[in-house]
Amino acid sequence: MFDFRIINTADGNQIIDRQLKTPYSSLTPVQMLEYAEMEDRLAYMDRLEKKARQKAEHIRKLAKNPLYKMACIVGLV
């Protein structure tokens, strides 16, 4: 079961809804390929988002560090 659903709109666009689940039995073979490819893309986007959040959290923690602040004032960083 996929943890998302691709919804076709009237104007030809497709929307990904992560609130809905899609069972394998309801898909045609072509749709199954589309869903498998989309699952890979969503997993990649999730990894990128997680990495960006971790980097932002690291920078935030580093900026609060008093030793880092002193190094910035002295001009070492």
DSSP file with accessible surface (Angstrom, degrees, kcal/mol):
  #  RESIDUE AA STRUCTURE BP1 BP2  ACC     N-H-->O    O-->H-N    N-H-->O    O-->H-N    TCO  KAPPA ALPHA  PHI   PSI    X-CA   Y-CA   Z-CA
    1    1 A M              0   0  106      0, 0.0     2,-0.3     0, 0.0    20,-0.0   0.000 360.0 360.0 360.0 130.1    0.0    0.0    0.0
    2    2 A F  B     -A   22   0A   5     20,-2.7    20,-2.3     2,-0.1    34,-0.0  -0.632 360.0-137.3 -82.3 144.3    1.3    3.4   -1.0
    3    3 A D  S    S+     0   0   95     -2,-0.3     2,-0.3    18,-0.2    18,-0.1   0.096  83.0  44.2 -90.2  22.3    1.2    6.1    1.6
    4    4 A F        -     0   0    6     18,-0.1     2,-0.4    15,-0.1    18,-0.3  -0.953  69.0-138.7-152.8 169.2    0.0    8.8   -0.8
    5    5 A R  E     -B   17   0B  89     12,-1.6    12,-2.9    -2,-0.3     2,-0.6  -0.999  11.7-138.9-138.0 136.0   -2.5    9.2   -3.7
    6    6 A I  E     -B   16   0B  19     -2,-0.4     2,-0.5    10,-0.2    10,-0.2  -0.847  23.4-163.0 -92.5 121.4   -2.0   11.0   -7.0
    7    7 A I  E     -B   15   0B  64      8,-3.4     8,-2.9    -2,-0.6     2,-0.5  -0.922   9.5-143.7-111.3 125.3   -5.2   12.9   -7.8
    8    8 A N  E     -B   14   0B 108     -2,-0.5     6,-0.2     6,-0.2     2,-0.1  -0.757  18.2-150.4 -86.5 128.9   -5.9   14.1  -11.4
    9    9 A T    >   -     0   0   44      4,-3.1     3,-1.5    -2,-0.5    -1,-0.0  -0.465  27.3-104.9 -93.7 170.8   -7.6   17.5  -11.5
   10   10 A A  T 3  S+     0   0  115      1,-0.3    -1,-0.1    -2,-0.1    -2,-0.0   0.810 118.1  56.5 -66.3 -29.8   -9.9   18.8  -14.2
   11   11 A D  T 3  S-     0   0  115      2,-0.1    -1,-0.3     1,-0.0     3,-0.1   0.364 122.8-100.4 -87.1   7.4   -7.3   21.0  -15.7
   12   12 A G  S <  S+     0   0   63     -3,-1.5    -2,-0.1     1,-0.3     2,-0.1   0.392  81.7 127.0  95.8  -6.1   -4.8   18.1  -16.3
   13   13 A N        -     0   0  100     -5,-0.0    -4,-3.1     1,-0.0     2,-0.4  -0.431  51.3-135.4 -80.2 161.0   -2.6   18.7  -13.3
   14   14 A Q  E     -B    8   0B 107     -6,-0.2     2,-0.4    -2,-0.1    -6,-0.2  -0.959  13.4-161.4-119.7 139.0   -1.8   16.1  -10.7
   15   15 A I  E     -B    7   0B  92     -8,-2.9    -8,-3.4    -2,-0.4     2,-0.6  -0.942  11.8-141.5-118.7 137.7   -1.8   16.6   -7.0
   16   16 A I  E     -B    6   0B  65     -2,-0.4     2,-0.6   -10,-0.2   -10,-0.2  -0.890  15.3-166.6-100.3 120.7   -0.1   14.3   -4.5
   17   17 A D  E >   -B    5   0B  47    -12,-2.9   -12,-1.6    -2,-0.6     3,-0.6  -0.919  10.1-174.1-110.1 111.1   -2.1   13.8   -1.3
   18   18 A R  T 3  S+     0   0  116     -2,-0.6    -1,-0.1   -14,-0.2   -12,-0.1   0.515  78.5  71.2 -82.6  -3.9   -0.1   12.3    1.5
   19   19 A Q  T 3  S+     0   0  168    -14,-0.1     2,-0.3     2,-0.0    -1,-0.2   0.767  92.5  65.2 -79.7 -26.6   -3.2   12.0    3.8
   20   20 A L  S <  S-     0   0   65     -3,-0.6     2,-0.3   -15,-0.1    -3,-0.0  -0.665  72.9-142.3 -99.7 152.5   -4.7    9.2    1.6
   21   21 A K        -     0   0  114     -2,-0.3   -18,-0.2   -18,-0.1   -16,-0.1  -0.845   7.6-148.9-110.6 149.5   -3.4    5.7    1.1
   22   22 A T  B     -A    2   0A   2    -20,-2.3   -20,-2.7    -2,-0.3   -18,-0.1  -0.964  11.7-140.2-121.4 117.3   -3.6    3.8   -2.2
   23   23 A P    >   -     0   0   43      0, 0.0     3,-1.0     0, 0.0     4,-0.2  -0.444  17.0-127.0 -73.8 148.0   -3.9    0.0   -2.2
   24   24 A Y  G >  S+     0   0  117      1,-0.2     3,-1.7     2,-0.2     8,-0.1   0.857 105.3  64.0 -61.0 -35.6   -1.9   -1.9   -4.8
   25   25 A S  G 3  S+     0   0  114      1,-0.3    -1,-0.2     0, 0.0    -3,-0.0   0.710  95.2  59.1 -67.0 -18.4   -5.0   -3.7   -6.0
   26   26 A S  G <  S+     0   0   69     -3,-1.0     2,-0.3     2,-0.1    -1,-0.3   0.465  92.6  86.7 -89.7   0.9   -6.6   -0.5   -7.2
   27   27 A L    <   -     0   0   25     -3,-1.7    -5,-0.0    -4,-0.2    -3,-0.0  -0.774  69.7-134.4-107.0 145.4   -3.8    0.4   -9.7
   28   28 A T     >  -     0   0   71     -2,-0.3     4,-2.7     1,-0.1     5,-0.2  -0.447  39.3-100.5 -80.3 166.9   -3.2   -0.6  -13.3
   29   29 A P  H  > S+     0   0  110      0, 0.0     4,-1.7     0, 0.0     5,-0.1   0.886 124.8  49.4 -58.6 -37.9    0.3   -1.8  -14.2
   30   30 A V  H  > S+     0   0   96      2,-0.2     4,-2.0     1,-0.2     5,-0.1   0.929 112.0  47.5 -67.1 -44.0    1.1    1.7  -15.7
   31   31 A Q  H  > S+     0   0   71      1,-0.2     4,-2.9     2,-0.2     5,-0.2   0.881 106.7  58.7 -63.9 -35.5   -0.2    3.4  -12.6
   32   32 A M  H  X S+     0   0   63     -4,-2.7     4,-2.4     1,-0.2    -1,-0.2   0.911 106.1  48.5 -60.5 -40.9    1.9    1.1  -10.5
   33   33 A L  H  X S+     0   0  127     -4,-1.7     4,-2.5     2,-0.2    -1,-0.2   0.915 111.6  49.5 -64.5 -42.9    5.0    2.2  -12.3
   34   34 A E  H  X S+     0   0   87     -4,-2.0     4,-2.6     1,-0.2    -2,-0.2   0.922 112.6  47.4 -61.4 -43.7    4.0    5.9  -11.8
   35   35 A Y  H  X S+     0   0   15     -4,-2.9     4,-2.5     2,-0.2    -2,-0.2   0.894 111.1  50.9 -67.3 -38.7    3.4    5.3   -8.1
   36   36 A A  H  X S+     0   0   38     -4,-2.4     4,-1.8    -5,-0.2    -1,-0.2   0.927 112.8  46.1 -64.8 -42.9    6.7    3.4   -7.6
   37   37 A E  H  X S+     0   0   99     -4,-2.5     4,-2.2     1,-0.2    -2,-0.2   0.920 113.2  49.5 -64.9 -42.2    8.6    6.3   -9.3
   38   38 A M  H  X S+     0   0   35     -4,-2.6     4,-2.8     1,-0.2     5,-0.2   0.882 106.7  55.7 -66.1 -35.6    6.8    8.9   -7.3
   39   39 A E  H  X S+     0   0   78     -4,-2.5     4,-2.2     1,-0.2    -1,-0.2   0.919 108.2  48.6 -62.9 -40.3    7.5    7.0   -4.1
   40   40 A D  H  X S+     0   0  113     -4,-1.8     4,-2.2     2,-0.2    -2,-0.2   0.917 112.3  48.4 -64.3 -43.3   11.2    7.1   -4.9
   41   41 A R  H  X S+     0   0  138     -4,-2.2     4,-2.6     2,-0.2    -2,-0.2   0.909 111.6  49.1 -64.7 -41.9   11.0   10.9   -5.6
   42   42 A L  H  X S+     0   0   13     -4,-2.8     4,-2.5     2,-0.2    -1,-0.2   0.899 109.9  51.8 -65.6 -37.9    9.1   11.6   -2.4
   43   43 A A  H  X S+     0   0   41     -4,-2.2     4,-2.2    -5,-0.2    -2,-0.2   0.916 110.8  48.5 -64.2 -40.7   11.7    9.5   -0.4
   44   44 A Y  H  X S+     0   0  123     -4,-2.2     4,-2.3     2,-0.2    -2,-0.2   0.930 111.5  49.0 -64.3 -44.0   14.5   11.6   -2.0
   45   45 A M  H  X S+     0   0  105     -4,-2.6     4,-2.4     1,-0.2    -2,-0.2   0.890 109.9  52.5 -64.0 -37.7   12.7   14.9   -1.2
   46   46 A D  H  X S+     0   0   66     -4,-2.5     4,-2.5     2,-0.2    -1,-0.2   0.902 108.7  50.2 -64.5 -40.0   12.1   13.7    2.4
   47   47 A R  H  X S+     0   0  153     -4,-2.2     4,-2.5     2,-0.2    -2,-0.2   0.918 111.0  48.7 -64.0 -43.4   15.8   12.9    2.8
   48   48 A L  H  X S+     0   0   81     -4,-2.3     4,-2.3     2,-0.2    -2,-0.2   0.913 112.3  48.8 -62.1 -42.3   16.8   16.4    1.4
   49   49 A E  H  X S+     0   0  111     -4,-2.4     4,-2.3     2,-0.2    -2,-0.2   0.913 111.5  49.3 -64.4 -41.5   14.3   18.1    3.8
   50   50 A K  H  X S+     0   0  114     -4,-2.5     4,-2.5     1,-0.2    -2,-0.2   0.917 110.7  50.2 -64.9 -41.6   15.6   16.1    6.8
   51   51 A K  H  X S+     0   0  142     -4,-2.5     4,-2.3     1,-0.2    -1,-0.2   0.906 110.5  49.6 -64.0 -40.5   19.2   17.0    5.9
   52   52 A A  H  X S+     0   0   63     -4,-2.3     4,-2.4     2,-0.2    -1,-0.2   0.908 111.0  49.7 -65.7 -40.1   18.3   20.7    5.6
   53   53 A R  H  X S+     0   0  147     -4,-2.3     4,-2.4     2,-0.2    -2,-0.2   0.913 111.1  49.5 -64.3 -41.2   16.6   20.6    9.0
   54   54 A Q  H  X S+     0   0  115     -4,-2.5     4,-2.4     2,-0.2    -2,-0.2   0.905 111.4  48.7 -65.1 -40.4   19.5   18.9   10.6
   55   55 A K  H  X S+     0   0  142     -4,-2.3     4,-2.5     2,-0.2    -1,-0.2   0.919 111.7  48.9 -65.6 -42.9   21.9   21.4    9.2
   56   56 A A  H  X S+     0   0   61     -4,-2.4     4,-2.4     1,-0.2    -2,-0.2   0.909 111.6  49.8 -63.5 -40.2   19.8   24.3   10.4
   57   57 A E  H  X S+     0   0   78     -4,-2.4     4,-2.5     2,-0.2    -2,-0.2   0.911 110.4  50.5 -65.5 -39.6   19.5   22.8   13.8
   58   58 A H  H  X S+     0   0  121     -4,-2.4     4,-2.5     2,-0.2    -2,-0.2   0.930 111.5  47.2 -64.0 -44.1   23.3   22.4   13.9
   59   59 A I  H  X S+     0   0   94     -4,-2.5     4,-2.5     2,-0.2    -2,-0.2   0.905 111.5  51.7 -64.7 -39.5   23.9   26.0   12.9
   60   60 A R  H  X S+     0   0  108     -4,-2.4     4,-1.2     1,-0.2    -2,-0.2   0.933 112.4  45.2 -63.6 -43.7   21.4   27.1   15.5
   61   61 A K  H  X S+     0   0  127     -4,-2.5     4,-0.7     1,-0.2    -1,-0.2   0.890 112.8  51.2 -66.4 -38.9   23.1   25.2   18.3
   62   62 A L  H >< S+     0   0   63     -4,-2.5     3,-0.9     1,-0.2     6,-0.2   0.904 106.4  54.1 -65.3 -40.0   26.5   26.4   17.2
   63   63 A A  H 3< S+     0   0   49     -4,-2.5    -1,-0.2     1,-0.3    -2,-0.2   0.801 106.4  53.0 -66.8 -27.2   25.4   30.0   17.2
   64   64 A K  H 3< S+     0   0  139     -4,-1.2    -1,-0.3    -5,-0.2    -2,-0.2   0.664  84.1 106.9 -80.0 -15.3   24.2   29.6   20.8
   65   65 A N    <X  -     0   0   65     -3,-0.9     4,-2.0    -4,-0.7     3,-0.2  -0.458  65.1-147.4 -68.4 125.1   27.6   28.3   21.9
   66   66 A P  H  > S+     0   0   88      0, 0.0     4,-2.3     0, 0.0     5,-0.2   0.859  97.4  55.5 -64.4 -33.2   29.5   30.9   24.0
   67   67 A L  H  > S+     0   0  124      2,-0.2     4,-2.2     1,-0.2     5,-0.1   0.902 107.3  49.9 -66.1 -37.7   32.9   29.7   22.7
   68   68 A Y  H  > S+     0   0   77     -6,-0.2     4,-2.1     2,-0.2    -1,-0.2   0.915 109.6  51.4 -65.4 -41.0   31.7   30.2   19.1
   69   69 A K  H  X S+     0   0  116     -4,-2.0     4,-2.1     1,-0.2    -2,-0.2   0.915 110.2  49.1 -62.9 -41.3   30.5   33.7   20.0
   70   70 A M  H  X S+     0   0  116     -4,-2.3     4,-2.5     1,-0.2     5,-0.2   0.906 109.3  51.8 -65.0 -40.2   33.9   34.6   21.5
   71   71 A A  H  X>S+     0   0   21     -4,-2.2     5,-2.3     1,-0.2     4,-1.7   0.885 109.3  50.9 -64.5 -35.6   35.7   33.2   18.4
   72   72 A C  H  <5S+     0   0   55     -4,-2.1    -1,-0.2     3,-0.2    -2,-0.2   0.903 110.7  48.5 -67.1 -41.4   33.5   35.4   16.2
   73   73 A I  H  <5S+     0   0  146     -4,-2.1    -2,-0.2     1,-0.2    -1,-0.2   0.921 113.1  46.8 -65.1 -42.4   34.3   38.5   18.3
   74   74 A V  H  <5S-     0   0  109     -4,-2.5    -1,-0.2    -5,-0.2    -2,-0.2   0.798 116.4-116.0 -71.9 -26.6   38.0   37.8   18.3
   75   75 A G  T  <5S+     0   0   56     -4,-1.7    -3,-0.2    -5,-0.2    -4,-0.1   0.628  78.7 123.6 102.2  16.5   37.9   37.2   14.5
   76   76 A L      <       0   0  140     -5,-2.3    -4,-0.2    -6,-0.2    -5,-0.1   0.743 360.0 360.0 -78.2 -24.2   38.9   33.6   14.4
   77   77 A V              0   0  110     -6,-1.0    -2,-0.1    -9,-0.1    -1,-0.0  -0.871 360.0 360.0-116.5 360.0   35.7   32.6   12.5
